[in-house]
Amino acid sequence: MSASTMAHKPFYSQLHVQILAAMVLGVILGLLGGERAAQLLGWMGTVFVRLLRMVIVPLILSSIISGVTSVGGGRSLGRLGGKTFLYYVTTSLLAIVTGLVLVNLIRPGVGADLTGSISAELPELETPSSMAEIIFRLIPTNPVQAMVEGDMLAIIFFALVVGVAITKLPENQRERLRLGFQDFFEMMMVLTGGVIRLAPLGVLGLMTNTVATSGVGAFGSLALYAVTIVAGLAVHNLVTIPLILGVVGRMNPITHVRNVSEALIMAFSTSSSSATLPVTMRSVESRVGVSNKVASFTLPMGATINMDGTALYECVGVIFIAQVIGFDLSLTAQATVVLTALLASIGAAGIPSAGLVMIFVVTESVGMTGPEVAAVVGMMLAIDRPLDMLRTATNVMSDSTGAAVIARSEGESGVNEG
């Protein structure tokens, strides 16, 4: 749907307006109705997220293979891959440094009294112990099993190598397979569009359940910690990303935010970059104006390994823990935190609160272990949901920005002009 067509539609019939209204209504119902409202409406959010997850694996597989075969092998693929990797590493490091500066200035853990906070139970999640393990995880021993288990890193790697292999085939076979995967991808986008139309109902259920069950009791003693996280995410979203859009991409940041508003609201509601991926791809292609060639290559990888909000969170969280338990972190140790937070953000699963569980990878890298560390992390989890929502929106904002900037660098016109 073009921007001009959307402009003639009544504002209340536009999907992002309906989603935003559903979010506000969900907050109100969650506050007023409590557990009862969560029981009555929460199922809609569960069904919607399951529908989104249903399309993720075939969408990623078809989009990456289609994108790689459209780009072609050799220099074109290497150039696009190099730009994508450079962007991911740069923005994640900028986010981490922002968090590092703020947590050392605000020092939210110094003198914090956490004895009255509620320690929540951490979800079980397998965490990679080293960069080598992250690399090993890239290579699936069984691609079908990786698809069944939703192992995104392995799926992306398999799709990349399949796409490259197709580009090496004779022309008639290459073109036949390319068109086949392109048709399959377009069918998945149609299916995704049908799922996305249910977004207002899904967001209503998600927000009602979140507000009704999260509570605000633990915010008192952790308020300064939460403020530090929010401030860091605000600087990244309101300063760093707009500068990249304006200076590097020569695009209007406000236009970009308007074009990806549906994806940002969805990311905030679901707290999952992976679950939001279908919406992000639809917004970036149909509204931002990025070609399928670039979007299908950059966005699936971004939803898995480009986690600016998570990277910032890992850094702030580890230094906060050190401040709480009185663990002295030297400049060298903080540099280790920066590097490990980058790697941990790459290895984090695109599911709610995965970033908090991954924080143990970073704490262990600087020698912070023991029950007191686990206790503080458990307390942090008590208020993690709203912070997770904010950092997921940041992740998606960075992903969509990367797709737009890379598309401009590839000479594409009409990006973020509507």
FENQUI-V5414 format. One record per residue. N is the residue number from 0. D_FIRST is the distance of its C-alpha to the first C-alpha in Angstrom with 2 decimals. Layout:
BEGIN
n=[N,N]
d_first=[D_FIRST,D_FIRST]
END
This chain:
BEGIN
n=[0,1,2,3,4,5,6,7,8,9,10,11,12,13,14,15,16,17,18,19,20,21,22,23,24,25,26,27,28,29,30,31,32,33,34,35,36,37,38,39,40,41,42,43,44,45,46,47,48,49,50,51,52,53,54,55,56,57,58,59,60,61,62,63,64,65,66,67,68,69,70,71,72,73,74,75,76,77,78,79,80,81,82,83,84,85,86,87,88,89,90,91,92,93,94,95,96,97,98,99,100,101,102,103,104,105,106,107,108,109,110,111,112,113,114,115,116,117,118,119,120,121,122,123,124,125,126,127,128,129,130,131,132,133,134,135,136,137,138,139,140,141,142,143,144,145,146,147,148,149,150,151,152,153,154,155,156,157,158,159,160,161,162,163,164,165,166,167,168,169,170,171,172,173,174,175,176,177,178,179,180,181,182,183,184,185,186,187,188,189,190,191,192,193,194,195,196,197,198,199,200,201,202,203,204,205,206,207,208,209,210,211,212,213,214,215,216,217,218,219,220,221,222,223,224,225,226,227,228,229,230,231,232,233,234,235,236,237,238,239,240,241,242,243,244,245,246,247,248,249,250,251,252,253,254,255,256,257,258,259,260,261,262,263,264,265,266,267,268,269,270,271,272,273,274,275,276,277,278,279,280,281,282,283,284,285,286,287,288,289,290,291,292,293,294,295,296,297,298,299,300,301,302,303,304,305,306,307,308,309,310,311,312,313,314,315,316,317,318,319,320,321,322,323,324,325,326,327,328,329,330,331,332,333,334,335,336,337,338,339,340,341,342,343,344,345,346,347,348,349,350,351,352,353,354,355,356,357,358,359,360,361,362,363,364,365,366,367,368,369,370,371,372,373,374,375,376,377,378,379,380,381,382,383,384,385,386,387,388,389,390,391,392,393,394,395,396,397,398,399,400,401,402,403,404,405,406,407,408,409,410,411,412,413,414,415,416,417]
d_first=[0.00,3.80,6.74,8.44,6.57,7.04,10.43,11.49,11.10,14.44,14.81,16.32,13.44,11.23,11.85,13.61,15.80,16.75,17.63,19.70,21.42,22.24,23.73,25.92,27.00,27.86,30.06,31.83,32.45,33.63,36.07,37.38,37.33,38.31,38.97,38.68,35.09,34.34,35.93,34.07,30.52,30.72,30.18,26.51,25.94,28.02,26.15,22.72,24.04,25.69,22.51,20.86,24.05,24.06,21.11,22.20,24.94,23.38,20.15,22.33,24.63,22.18,20.03,23.19,24.92,21.98,21.69,25.46,25.84,23.18,24.98,28.32,31.59,34.10,33.37,29.58,29.27,32.04,30.50,27.11,29.05,31.40,28.79,27.10,30.52,31.66,28.72,29.16,32.90,32.79,30.45,32.24,35.58,34.53,33.54,36.86,38.90,37.31,38.33,41.73,42.53,41.55,43.41,46.50,46.35,45.67,47.71,46.37,48.62,51.89,53.91,51.18,52.75,50.85,53.63,52.08,48.57,47.33,47.12,44.30,44.50,42.54,40.30,41.57,39.68,41.09,41.11,41.83,45.15,44.64,42.40,44.07,42.94,39.31,39.69,41.38,38.55,36.20,38.07,37.81,41.00,39.03,35.31,34.93,36.60,34.33,31.28,33.05,33.97,30.62,32.38,29.44,31.65,33.29,30.12,28.64,31.97,32.22,28.73,29.59,32.91,31.56,28.98,31.80,34.08,31.67,31.65,35.45,35.59,36.51,33.73,33.37,33.23,30.92,28.36,28.63,28.08,25.25,23.31,24.31,23.04,19.78,19.28,20.38,17.98,14.95,16.53,16.95,13.32,12.69,15.70,14.65,11.46,14.02,16.35,14.08,13.64,17.38,17.26,18.67,21.61,22.19,22.28,24.59,26.94,26.92,27.67,30.26,32.04,31.99,33.40,35.90,37.32,37.21,39.53,40.58,44.27,44.26,42.57,45.85,47.52,44.32,42.75,43.55,42.18,38.87,38.85,39.40,36.43,34.13,35.50,34.91,31.28,30.81,32.39,30.25,26.94,28.02,30.18,29.92,26.18,25.46,28.33,26.91,23.52,25.34,28.36,27.38,23.70,24.05,20.88,20.61,21.01,19.70,16.36,16.25,17.28,14.65,11.88,13.70,15.02,13.84,15.69,18.62,19.13,19.01,21.50,23.69,23.76,24.51,26.65,25.57,23.75,23.80,22.40,19.53,18.77,16.12,14.13,15.01,13.92,10.42,10.19,12.13,10.31,6.57,7.71,11.29,10.88,13.79,14.61,15.16,18.81,19.23,17.04,18.65,22.01,22.03,20.19,22.23,25.38,24.39,23.91,27.43,29.46,27.88,29.02,29.72,30.14,32.32,34.38,35.15,36.02,38.37,40.27,40.68,41.56,44.28,45.93,45.78,47.61,50.16,50.79,51.28,53.79,55.46,54.57,55.01,52.30,53.51,51.35,51.53,50.47,47.51,46.51,46.68,44.44,41.83,41.89,42.04,39.24,37.03,38.10,37.83,34.22,33.46,35.33,33.90,32.00,28.50,29.86,31.05,34.26,34.61,35.05,38.05,39.71,39.23,41.18,44.37,43.75,43.95,46.91,48.89,48.32,50.40,52.95,51.79,52.53,54.27,53.82,53.36,50.17,48.80,49.83,47.94,44.80,45.16,45.38,42.28,40.40,41.30,38.81,36.42,33.52,32.18,32.88,31.09,27.96,28.11,28.86,26.08,23.54,25.39,25.14,21.35,21.19,23.44,21.59,18.27,20.41,22.25,19.28,18.19,21.85,22.66,19.74,21.13,24.60,23.63,22.79,19.01,17.68,14.62,14.82,14.39,14.61,11.77]
END
